[in-house]
Amino acid sequence: MRTAGLRPRALGGACLLAAVLAAALAEAEPSAEALLAAAPSGLRSKLESERVVVLDATSEPDLAGFVVALAIFSRPRRDVVELVSQSARQTEYRPELESVAVISDGANERVDEHRLRILFKEVVYRLRYQRDPQTDRIAWMLDPRFDNDLHRLDGFWEFYDLPGERTLGRFGSNVDVGPAFPDFVQKRLSRQTVIRTVENCRQWVDARGEWRP
């Protein structure tokens, strides 16, 4: 009798705790509004006008060395994630890529081999992509099992819902092509590449994969 009397209270307490934790988690998760509210003054209006903006700097320690850009897609988040997740189709909007070959493909991880040219030099490397099924965050890094021509390549896409069935995307890339290119050349190429890649991806996604540069 005593145990039976306590059980509903225990279940009720557990449900209340779960609800509190869920609410706290929801508040902790970043949103498009929070991201834009923390951005420098004038960035929101510039982003709405230009659709793609490269940030001058970021205060996040984990993003030191990254070139970060924001983009507004004119499609719902689910559509954007579905298209961007198809990494082998990057040749459709990135003309510098000569080819992308799928090496392995799992539930939330895949490995692609990229071939491209950087200042008339052919570069071959493999990227390991990971997608978080909870947040739809897509991250990639060099596959250490392959003899890559790049010293480092890390990146990510993050997606946030916007009003009007639109999506805010945040893109980051950190590339080190090695000693063959001076640092100032690498920085210039990285920024230019991010601008071109994000803008092309935006137009490609907005056109449901039918646009070509």
N, C-alpha and C positions, 0 to 999 in steps of 0.2 A: 504493500500500500504506500509505504513511504517513497520507495523508488519510483513507483508509477506517478506519484504526485510531483516529484522533482523533474521528471523527464521533459514535460512540456516546457518548463521554464528554461531548462538547459538548451532545448532546441530553439526556443525563442531568442535566447541570448546569442546562440551561434548565428542565427539568421540576422540579428541586429549587427553583430560584429562583421559579418560578411558584407552587409549593406554599407557599413561605414568604410570598410576597406575598399570596396568597389568605388564609392564616392571619392575617397582620397586618391585612388589610382586615376580616376577620370580627371581630377583636378591636376594631377601631376603630369599627365600626358600633354605634350605640346599641341597647340592648335594654330591654325592660320592667323587668328586674331592676336594670339600671344606673340607669335613670331613677328608679325608686322608692327605690333605695338612697341617691341623692343628694338626695332630697326631705326636707323638714323632719320632725322627729320627730313621730310620731302621724299623719302624713298617710296612710300606707298603710292603717291600720285605719279611718280616717275614709272613705277612698275605697271600701274594701270594704263599708262600711256604707251609705254614701249614694250610691255609684255615680258621682257627679259632684262634683268639688271644684275651686273656683277658687283659684289660687295667689295669695298676697298679694303676692309679688314674684318676680322671676327675676334671676339673676346673669348671664345671657347678654347680652352687649352688643348682639347683633343683634336682641334682643327688647325693647329699650328702648321704652316706650310701648305695648307689647302687653298685653292682658288674656289670660292663659293659663289654661286649664282642663284637667283630666284626667278621663277617663271610662272606665268599664269596660263593655264590651259583652258580652252573653252569647252571642255568636256568633263563629265562627272569623274570622280576619282576612280571608280571601278574600271571605267573604260581606259583611263590613262595608265593605270597599273597593268592592265591586261596587255596593252601594246608595248609599253616600255619593258615589260618582263621578257619580251621576245628578243633577246639579245642578239641572236643570229641575224636579225633583220636590220642591224645597224648600218649595213652597207647601203641601205635604201636612202638614208639621210646623211651619211658620213662619207663623202666622196674620197677622202684620203685613205679609207680602208679598202685594200685590194680584195680581201676575203676574210670571212669568219667561218671557221669549221667547228662544229660541236664535237667535243672529245668525250664528254660524259654528261648525262642529264638525269638528275634525281628529283625527288619531290620538292625540296627547297634549296637545292644546290646543283650547279652545273659548271662545267669547265669548257671554255671556248678558246680556240687558237686564232689569234689575230695576225694578219699580215698587212703592213702599211709602209708608206714611205715618209721619212722625215728629212727634209732638205736633201732629196735625191738618194738617201740611204735607206735600204730595205730593212725593216725591223720586224722581228717575229717574237711573239710572246703569248703566254697562256694566262687567262684570267679565270679565277674561281669566283663565281657569283653565289651569293647567299641571300635569300629572301625571308624576311621575318613574316610568318603568316598572320601574326597578330596586328602588326602595324603597317605591313606592306613595304617596309623599308627594304631597299635593294642595295647591297654593298658588294664591292669586288676588290680583289687584290691579286697580285701575281701568284701563280701556282708555283711554289718552291720546288716542286718535283721536276720542273722543266728548265732547260738552259735558256732563260729569257734574255733577249737583247736589251731589255730595260733594267735599270737598277731598282726602280720602285714605281709602282702604279697602284694607288689606292683611290677608291671613289665610292660615291653613294648617291642614291636618289631617295628623297623623302617626300611624302604626299599628304596634303591637308585639304579638307573640304572647304570650299568657298561658297557663298550664297550664289544662287542662280545656276546651279548645276555646273559649277566651275571647280578647278583644282589649282591649288598653289603647290608648286614643286620646288624643292630645294636640292640643288646639285652641288657636289663637292668633288674635287679632283686634286691629287697630289702626285706629281710625276717627276721622276729623276731619270733622264735618258742616259746618264753616265758622263764620263770625262770627255767624250767626243765633242760636247757642246759646252761653251762657257755658261756660267750661272745666269748672266743677264739675258742670254739668248733663250735659255730654258724658261725663265720667268715670262719673257715676252711671248714665247710660243704657247706656254701653258694658258695664259690669259686669253690669247686669241683663239686657241682651240676650244676653251670652255665656252666663250661667247658663241662661236660658230656651232658647236655641238648642241648646246642647249636651245638656241634659236631654231636650228634645223629640226631638232627633235620636237619642239613645240609645234611647228608648222606641220610636221609629219603626223603627229598625234591628232591635231585638230582636223586634219583631212582624213582621218581614219586609216592612215598608212598608205594613202594614194599619192601624196605629194612627193615630189623629187626636187632636189636642189639643182 
